[in-house]
Amino acid sequence: MCLAAEAPDLDVLANLKGGVFGFAHHRGFTHSFIGLIFPCALVVLLVYGWWNLRGRKIDDPARPPQWGLLFLFAYFAGLSHILLDYTNNYGVRPFWPLSERWFSWDIVFIIEPVLWLVLVAGLVLPSLFALIGEEVGARRERLQGRLGATLALAAVVALWGVRDYEHRRAVAALEARQYENANPVRVMAAPYWVNPFRWSGLVETQDFFATASVTTWDVEVDPNDQMQIWRKPEETPVTIAAKKSYLGRVYLDWARYPLTETEPLADGGYVVKFKDLRFDYPEMRRRRSVLEATVILDSKLDVRGEKFGK
């Protein structure tokens, strides 16, 4: 189950064909309910092969391995991977190939030390207590670590509950005000790590995007007066050509709040940069995000190059 829980990330192998191809297939079919069948089946086959190499040893001949049941356990573990990825603001496509729609809960930052601490404690502390118990001669439990695992998983669910509640408060605060006398069309609150009371707010109006911090401890939008306004650029033949490129189509399929910037080149060509404002955290504005994309066009608006990331 540990191997199967990690197996969906085998999609990183797509990066061997380049960053653009890897981005197109990141959290793709291996992160869907149907596609998950294949990495889980691969894990079970690998375990079956290893078992054969070891001489098909079993503890109780009357209870041979139930490979179908083991596959179900592996699939259940794979679903936990999809759930964890769903909690952050990158998203997953669980209904592929029936639907390419992205879904995300937006409550946990992609790196969350608190979750790591809780899960590591649930793994390590029972073993530590068992060693102490052996030293004092205490009776050893048959299912060692069960209580620690249960408490750790309960703590994870509790953390999700707190973050979901604070996320809803942040979204409500963003929806409750105007921005340069304009009403919001849609809003989102992106999570920070560790602190569940701080969010990166994003608002879309008819003519522009606005990004600002939100604190839910006192329910305040833009407490530091650092709101950034992003005017929606006009559509031009250059941006249309960039959006029709392979990278442009893939990026716009994934991005929820896309913004383009166009720069002319000395040879008559253009550089069109794509960014998704849901990852425009105030602390990251001075450096290029790894989640940005670039399409280079020649003077005839033919694609000359594509690049994903820095």
Buried (B, 14 or more C-beta within 10 A) or exposed (E): BEBBBBBBBEBEEBBEEEBBBBBBBBBBBBBBBEBBBBBBBBBBEEBBEEBEEEEEEEEEEEEEEEEEEBBEBBBEBBBBBBEBBBBBBBBBBBEBEEEEEBEBBBBBBEEBEBBEEBBEBBEEBBEEBBEEBEEEEEEEEEEEBEBBBEBBBEBBEEBBEEBBEBBEBBBEBBEEEEBEEBEBEEBBBBBBBEBBBBBBBBBBBEEBBBBBBBBBEEBEBBEEEEBBBBEEEEEEEBBEBBBEBEBBEBBBEBBBBBBBBBEEEEEEBBBBBBBBBBBBBBEEEEEEBEBBBBBBBBEEBEBBBBBBBE
